[in-house]
Structures are given as C-alpha cells and as structure tokens.
C-alpha cells in the first residue's frame, strides 16, 4: 500500500466535505433554507442517471457525466458560489475558480489530480457531448428548485423571465426533448406571478 497516496486521497476526501458548507442562492424545495453545493451535485448526479435518454447524443458517456457533475463545483470551496445572475461577481469568477481548481485538485495524487482537473476543465469548456449535457442539467436543476419554491430566489433578486430563458439556453440546445417542459415552467411562473416578465 502506498501510504503517501492514501494520505493525499483521504485529505482530499475530508476537504471536499466542505461543499456541504457552500450555500447557493436556491432554496431546498419545501424548506426555508438554502441548498448547499453537495446537495446540488447529488441532485445533478441523479438527474444525469434519470434523464440520460434526453441527452443530445445517444453516445454520451453517463459515467463521465456523473464524474463531471460531482466535480464541477468543488472549486467553490475556495472560490465561493457566484450567483448566476450576479453580474458583478461574474467579472472575476473565471479567475477565482481557476485558482481554486489549481489548489483543490493539486491535493490529489498526480494521476487523479490530472483526471479531476481535466473533468472540471471539460465541464467549463462545454465542448464535448458529456460537458454539454452536464451543463444543461446544471441549468435545469435550479430552474426546477426555483419553480417549486414559488420563485422565492427569483423574486428576492428581481430576476426576470428573459434572464431565466437566456440562462436555460443549454437545456434548449442540448436537451431538446426537455426544453418544452422547462419553457413551460418559465411561462407558468410568469402567469402565476412569481417570475417577472
């Protein structure tokens, strides 16, 4: 047994437990508390399994998608969560998250460090079918949470339907079989008055 390797792996495992402390703006359905990054990533992993048939390509490697959705927000342990509608926070998001990726993935043994970093980079670049599917799921999940919590976060931050539609475009482009469902939620939220036009 390589004790140095195991020590690095265990240190990383302990460190990523901190995702449970990174709060997002979305609310957990049926509660008055914010979702954390660990819950978000778990939810995306379940969505990837259940909605795989709606991926734009039948050849999408779901195991790779699962890895991607579980890895993509680990950088927020150090970079913090940037609310998707926060224009000011978005200005330095790439720089903050890249530094955080350098730090978090460097904790692992070299081979695993390269693999995890490559998955994170692939998710961010959104070029491969797996990355596009993972990103579409990442856009759909908060839409579902916002809709099913009566638009609480949308209202609090004065988010409008055009911004939600723009943010959800990866769903339209890369999960076309889901798009009408998602667009219907947005229209219904406007009709019900908890998402401004």
Kinemage of the C-alpha trace (Angstrom):
@kinemage 1
@onewidth
@group {chain A} dominant
@subgroup {mainchain}
@vectorlist {calphas} color= white
{ca unk a 1} P 0.000 0.000 0.000
{ca unk a 2} L 1.249 3.479 -0.935
{ca unk a 3} L 0.680 5.395 2.290
{ca unk a 4} L 1.512 8.791 0.754
{ca unk a 5} L -1.092 8.232 -1.971
{ca unk a 6} L -3.713 7.191 0.551
{ca unk a 7} L -2.951 10.183 2.780
{ca unk a 8} L -3.460 12.546 -0.182
{ca unk a 9} L -6.710 10.836 -1.156
{ca unk a 10} L -8.033 10.973 2.412
{ca unk a 11} L -7.039 14.633 2.811
{ca unk a 12} L -8.908 15.435 -0.412
{ca unk a 13} L -11.969 13.468 0.735
{ca unk a 14} L -12.019 15.376 4.013
{ca unk a 15} L -11.535 18.711 2.216
{ca unk a 16} L -14.357 18.179 -0.276
{ca unk a 17} L -16.733 17.604 2.637
{ca unk a 18} L -16.643 21.385 2.876
{ca unk a 19} L -19.012 21.545 -0.129
{ca unk a 20} L -21.736 20.965 2.480
{ca unk a 21} L -20.887 24.440 3.817
{ca unk a 22} L -21.034 26.282 0.475
{ca unk a 23} L -24.517 27.759 0.280
{ca unk a 24} L -26.199 28.517 -3.002
{ca unk a 25} L -28.991 31.059 -3.531
{ca unk a 26} L -31.577 28.418 -4.464
{ca unk a 27} L -33.874 27.130 -1.772
{ca unk a 28} L -34.375 23.476 -0.923
{ca unk a 29} L -37.928 22.641 -2.012
{ca unk a 30} L -40.353 22.633 0.896
{ca unk a 31} L -37.975 24.360 3.306
{ca unk a 32} L -36.814 27.837 4.205
{ca unk a 33} L -33.118 27.026 3.815
{ca unk a 34} L -30.612 27.399 1.015
{ca unk a 35} L -29.292 24.416 -0.897
{ca unk a 36} L -25.604 23.615 -0.451
{ca unk a 37} L -23.155 22.535 -3.149
{ca unk a 38} L -23.080 18.909 -2.007
{ca unk a 39} L -26.865 18.659 -2.311
{ca unk a 40} L -26.756 20.356 -5.693
{ca unk a 41} L -24.126 17.950 -7.039
{ca unk a 42} L -26.005 14.906 -5.720
{ca unk a 43} L -29.198 16.175 -7.343
{ca unk a 44} L -27.415 16.650 -10.675
{ca unk a 45} L -25.976 13.127 -10.495
{ca unk a 46} L -29.458 11.677 -10.005
{ca unk a 47} L -30.783 13.816 -12.855
{ca unk a 48} L -27.976 12.559 -15.128
{ca unk a 49} L -28.987 8.974 -14.442
{ca unk a 50} L -32.713 9.571 -14.851
{ca unk a 51} L -32.605 11.945 -17.824
{ca unk a 52} L -29.807 10.315 -19.837
{ca unk a 53} L -32.276 9.455 -22.592
{ca unk a 54} L -32.760 13.192 -23.251
{ca unk a 55} L -29.090 13.929 -23.933
{ca unk a 56} L -28.491 15.333 -27.405
{ca unk a 57} L -26.262 12.380 -28.282
{ca unk a 58} L -27.091 8.728 -27.675
{ca unk a 59} L -23.392 8.026 -27.198
{ca unk a 60} L -22.991 10.229 -24.111
{ca unk a 61} L -20.792 8.531 -21.510
{ca unk a 62} L -23.005 8.798 -18.418
{ca unk a 63} L -20.227 7.723 -16.047
{ca unk a 64} L -18.170 10.667 -17.312
{ca unk a 65} L -21.176 12.971 -16.879
{ca unk a 66} L -21.599 11.717 -13.309
{ca unk a 67} L -17.954 12.444 -12.557
{ca unk a 68} L -18.285 15.891 -14.105
{ca unk a 69} L -21.361 16.923 -12.120
{ca unk a 70} L -19.785 15.678 -8.891
{ca unk a 71} L -16.526 17.554 -9.578
{ca unk a 72} L -17.737 20.784 -11.200
{ca unk a 73} L -18.479 22.782 -8.035
{ca unk a 74} L -15.632 21.566 -5.814
{ca unk a 75} L -13.769 24.767 -6.687
{ca unk a 76} L -16.431 26.716 -4.805
{ca unk a 77} L -14.916 25.501 -1.528
{ca unk a 78} L -12.282 28.207 -2.119
{ca unk a 79} L -13.888 30.450 -4.740
{ca unk a 80} L -17.353 30.613 -3.177
{ca unk a 81} L -20.596 30.313 -5.100
{ca unk a 82} L -21.221 33.028 -7.649
{ca unk a 83} L -24.936 33.538 -8.179
{ca unk a 84} L -25.666 33.012 -11.851
{ca unk a 85} L -27.418 36.392 -12.153
{ca unk a 86} L -24.709 38.334 -10.286
{ca unk a 87} L -23.057 40.420 -13.000
{ca unk a 88} L -20.521 41.955 -10.623
{ca unk a 89} L -19.468 38.581 -9.191
{ca unk a 90} L -19.170 37.144 -12.697
{ca unk a 91} L -16.409 39.613 -13.578
{ca unk a 92} L -13.696 37.687 -11.725
{ca unk a 93} L -15.414 34.299 -11.466
{ca unk a 94} L -13.180 32.551 -14.008
{ca unk a 95} L -10.021 33.805 -12.324
{ca unk a 96} L -11.216 32.858 -8.815
{ca unk a 97} L -12.403 29.432 -9.878
{ca unk a 98} L -9.261 28.658 -11.891
{ca unk a 99} L -7.080 29.455 -8.868
{ca unk a 100} L -9.369 27.306 -6.726
{ca unk a 101} L -9.148 24.424 -9.226
{ca unk a 102} L -5.351 24.641 -9.140
{ca unk a 103} L -5.477 24.395 -5.356
{ca unk a 104} L -8.109 21.725 -4.755
{ca unk a 105} L -7.079 19.246 -7.430
{ca unk a 106} L -3.381 19.581 -6.528
{ca unk a 107} L -4.194 17.846 -3.249
{ca unk a 108} L -4.644 14.524 -5.056
{ca unk a 109} L -2.018 12.075 -6.317
{ca unk a 110} L -0.813 13.202 -9.755
{ca unk a 111} L -2.896 10.807 -11.868
{ca unk a 112} L -6.127 11.610 -10.041
{ca unk a 113} L -5.258 15.300 -9.950
{ca unk a 114} L -4.938 15.343 -13.743
{ca unk a 115} L -8.188 13.391 -14.191
{ca unk a 116} L -10.245 15.598 -11.864
{ca unk a 117} L -8.815 18.806 -13.314
{ca unk a 118} L -9.480 17.571 -16.854
{ca unk a 119} L -13.100 16.826 -15.920
{ca unk a 120} L -13.502 20.303 -14.435
{ca unk a 121} L -11.934 21.946 -17.482
{ca unk a 122} L -14.105 19.890 -19.823
{ca unk a 123} L -17.258 20.915 -17.941
{ca unk a 124} L -16.246 24.569 -18.121
{ca unk a 125} L -15.343 24.429 -21.832
{ca unk a 126} L -18.721 22.857 -22.700
{ca unk a 127} L -17.467 21.363 -25.969
{ca unk a 128} L -17.993 17.600 -25.599
{ca unk a 129} L -21.466 15.999 -25.574
{ca unk a 130} L -20.864 14.990 -21.938
{ca unk a 131} L -19.998 18.549 -20.905
{ca unk a 132} L -22.969 19.989 -22.776
{ca unk a 133} L -25.328 17.502 -21.134
{ca unk a 134} L -23.821 18.167 -17.682
{ca unk a 135} L -24.157 21.922 -18.205
{ca unk a 136} L -27.755 21.576 -19.387
{ca unk a 137} L -28.552 19.638 -16.201
{ca unk a 138} L -26.784 22.346 -14.187
{ca unk a 139} L -29.118 24.945 -15.729
{ca unk a 140} L -32.280 22.827 -15.376
{ca unk a 141} L -31.833 21.926 -11.699
{ca unk a 142} L -32.040 25.459 -10.227
{ca unk a 143} L -34.942 26.212 -12.574
{ca unk a 144} L -36.828 23.283 -11.028
{ca unk a 145} L -35.947 24.393 -7.489
{ca unk a 146} L -36.934 27.998 -8.138
{ca unk a 147} L -40.209 26.999 -9.749
{ca unk a 148} L -41.134 24.556 -6.979
{ca unk a 149} L -40.306 27.063 -4.243
{ca unk a 150} L -42.641 29.683 -5.684
{ca unk a 151} L -39.848 31.700 -7.269
{ca unk a 152} L -38.547 32.896 -3.919
{ca unk a 153} L -34.985 33.436 -5.151
{ca unk a 154} L -36.141 34.939 -8.455
{ca unk a 155} L -38.248 37.464 -6.579
{ca unk a 156} L -35.614 38.272 -3.985
{ca unk a 157} L -33.054 39.130 -6.674
{ca unk a 158} L -35.567 40.628 -9.138
{ca unk a 159} L -34.770 38.085 -11.838
{ca unk a 160} L -36.871 38.401 -14.999
{ca unk a 161} L -38.107 35.701 -17.352
{ca unk a 162} L -35.836 36.818 -20.197
{ca unk a 163} L -32.808 36.245 -17.963
{ca unk a 164} L -34.086 32.817 -16.927
{ca unk a 165} L -34.702 31.905 -20.579
{ca unk a 166} L -31.194 33.032 -21.528
{ca unk a 167} L -29.640 31.108 -18.628
{ca unk a 168} L -31.587 27.977 -19.627
{ca unk a 169} L -30.424 28.005 -23.270
{ca unk a 170} L -28.131 24.969 -22.816
{ca unk a 171} L -31.279 22.986 -21.988
{ca unk a 172} L -32.867 24.110 -25.263
{ca unk a 173} L -29.724 23.343 -27.248
{ca unk a 174} L -28.511 20.137 -25.633
{ca unk a 175} L -31.645 18.534 -24.161
{ca unk a 176} L -34.231 19.479 -26.783
{ca unk a 177} L -36.638 16.789 -25.572
{ca unk a 178} L -36.813 18.545 -22.195
{ca unk a 179} L -36.953 22.120 -23.465
{ca unk a 180} L -40.717 22.440 -23.904
{ca unk a 181} L -41.169 21.190 -20.344
{ca unk a 182} L -38.633 23.709 -18.996
{ca unk a 183} L -40.021 26.584 -21.082
{ca unk a 184} L -43.487 25.669 -19.825
{ca unk a 185} L -42.310 26.069 -16.227
{ca unk a 186} L -40.972 29.529 -17.036
{ca unk a 187} L -44.226 30.561 -18.744
{ca unk a 188} L -46.278 29.203 -15.847
{ca unk a 189} L -44.096 31.024 -13.303
{ca unk a 190} L -44.793 34.284 -15.161
{ca unk a 191} L -48.527 33.532 -15.338
{ca unk a 192} L -48.613 32.738 -11.619
{ca unk a 193} L -46.809 35.991 -10.859
{ca unk a 194} L -43.701 34.696 -9.139
{ca unk a 195} L -41.362 35.407 -12.061
{ca unk a 196} L -41.385 38.894 -13.503
{ca unk a 197} L -41.634 39.377 -17.260
